[in-house]
């Protein structure tokens, strides 16, 4: 999620990626309207889903992230 106590989802994605390169990260948030593709790429986020998410897009994003 993008809005968490003490850090954002993008920050968590960057930190996790620093610990494990290539970690597939999907950001799922209700506050994603101001997040650009460049920010996602810099943070290592492979997909952005907005709340509420339907099962089909979620499963598709998971399958794509794990395929890489």
C-alpha positions as CSV (number, residue, x, y, z in Angstrom):
1,X,0.0,0.0,0.0
2,X,1.2,3.5,-0.6
3,X,0.0,5.0,2.7
4,X,1.4,3.1,5.6
5,X,2.7,4.3,8.9
6,X,6.4,5.5,8.8
7,X,7.0,4.9,5.0
8,X,5.3,4.8,1.7
9,X,4.8,1.7,-0.5
10,X,7.4,3.1,-3.0
11,X,9.9,3.5,-0.2
12,X,9.2,-0.1,1.0
13,X,9.7,-1.3,-2.6
14,X,13.0,0.5,-2.9
15,X,14.2,-1.0,0.4
16,X,13.1,-4.5,-0.4
17,X,14.7,-4.3,-3.8
18,X,18.0,-3.2,-2.2
19,X,17.9,-6.3,-0.1
20,X,16.8,-8.7,-2.9
21,X,17.4,-7.5,-6.4
22,X,14.7,-8.5,-8.9
23,X,12.1,-8.9,-6.2
24,X,8.7,-8.7,-7.9
25,X,6.7,-5.8,-6.2
26,X,3.1,-4.9,-6.9
27,X,1.8,-1.7,-5.4
28,X,-1.8,-1.8,-4.4
29,X,-3.3,1.4,-3.2
30,X,-6.3,3.7,-3.1
31,X,-3.9,6.7,-3.3
32,X,-2.1,6.1,-6.5
33,X,-3.3,8.9,-8.7
34,X,-0.1,11.0,-8.4
35,X,2.4,8.1,-8.9
36,X,4.0,8.2,-12.3
37,X,5.5,5.4,-14.3
38,X,9.0,6.8,-13.7
39,X,8.6,6.7,-9.9
40,X,7.3,3.1,-10.2
41,X,10.3,2.1,-12.3
42,X,12.8,3.7,-10.0
43,X,11.2,1.9,-7.0
44,X,11.2,-1.5,-8.7
45,X,7.4,-1.7,-8.8
46,X,6.3,-4.0,-11.6
47,X,2.6,-3.2,-11.5
48,X,0.3,-0.6,-9.9
49,X,-3.3,-1.6,-8.9
50,X,-5.8,0.7,-7.4
51,X,-8.4,-0.1,-4.8
52,X,-10.8,-1.7,-5.1
53,X,-9.2,-4.3,-7.3
54,X,-11.0,-7.0,-9.1
55,X,-9.6,-10.5,-8.9
56,X,-8.8,-10.8,-12.6
57,X,-6.4,-7.8,-12.8
58,X,-4.8,-8.9,-9.5
59,X,-4.2,-12.5,-10.7
60,X,-2.9,-11.1,-14.1
61,X,-0.4,-8.8,-12.3
62,X,0.7,-11.6,-10.0
63,X,1.2,-14.0,-12.9
64,X,3.2,-11.4,-14.9
65,X,5.4,-10.5,-11.9
66,X,6.2,-14.1,-11.2
67,X,6.8,-14.9,-14.8
68,X,9.7,-12.4,-15.0
